[in-house]
Amino acid sequence: MFVRRLGKNPRERGSLNNATCPDIFELSDGSFAVIGTDRTAELEALLPADASRAQNERIVVITRETLVAAKADIPEI
């Protein structure tokens, strides 16, 4: 199911415990899994007017460093 990590692993990004850090993975079906902090309760009311989420979706926050580290691994198509 998990095909590969996008970007550096948590230890390479400076995690001291390498256990509870944001991460991004490509899945075998071509979609992506994101490990981050669930901030749905805090941010949902602040979504732009043209954005919404389904009942089974969450607003997950990752650090800028995590996404920037993954940038080179994100496919063009």
C-alpha positions in Angstrom: 0.0 0.0 0.0 2.7 2.5 0.9 5.0 2.9 -2.1 7.5 5.6 -1.0 8.1 8.5 1.3 8.2 11.9 -0.3 11.1 14.0 1.0 13.4 13.2 3.9 12.6 11.0 6.8 11.9 12.6 10.1 15.4 12.0 11.4 16.9 13.6 8.3 14.7 16.6 9.0 16.0 16.9 12.6 13.6 14.9 14.6 15.2 13.8 17.9 12.8 10.9 18.6 12.0 10.0 14.9 8.5 8.9 16.0 5.9 11.7 16.0 6.7 13.9 13.0 4.7 14.9 10.0 5.3 12.8 6.9 4.0 12.4 3.3 3.7 9.0 1.5 2.7 8.0 -2.0 0.2 5.1 -2.0 0.0 2.2 -4.5 -3.2 3.7 -6.0 -1.4 7.0 -6.8 -2.9 9.0 -3.9 -1.0 10.4 -1.0 -1.2 9.9 2.8 -0.3 12.7 5.1 0.7 12.4 8.7 0.1 15.7 10.5 -1.7 17.5 13.2 -5.5 17.4 13.0 -6.6 21.0 13.3 -10.1 20.7 11.9 -11.8 22.1 14.9 -9.6 25.2 14.9 -9.5 25.9 11.2 -12.8 24.7 9.6 -14.6 28.0 10.3 -11.7 29.9 8.7 -11.8 28.0 5.4 -12.3 30.2 2.3 -15.9 30.5 1.0 -15.2 28.2 -1.9 -13.7 25.4 0.2 -15.4 22.8 2.4 -14.7 19.3 3.7 -16.7 16.1 3.8 -17.7 14.6 7.2 -15.0 12.0 6.8 -12.3 14.5 5.9 -9.9 16.4 8.3 -7.9 19.5 8.0 -4.4 18.2 8.6 -1.4 20.6 9.1 2.2 19.7 8.3 5.2 21.9 8.7 6.5 24.0 5.8 9.8 22.1 6.2 8.0 18.8 5.6 6.4 20.0 2.3 9.5 21.7 1.0 11.5 18.6 1.7 9.0 16.6 -0.3 8.8 19.0 -3.2 11.4 17.3 -5.4 9.6 14.0 -5.0 6.1 15.2 -6.0 5.4 14.0 -9.5 4.4 16.5 -12.2 1.4 14.4 -13.3 
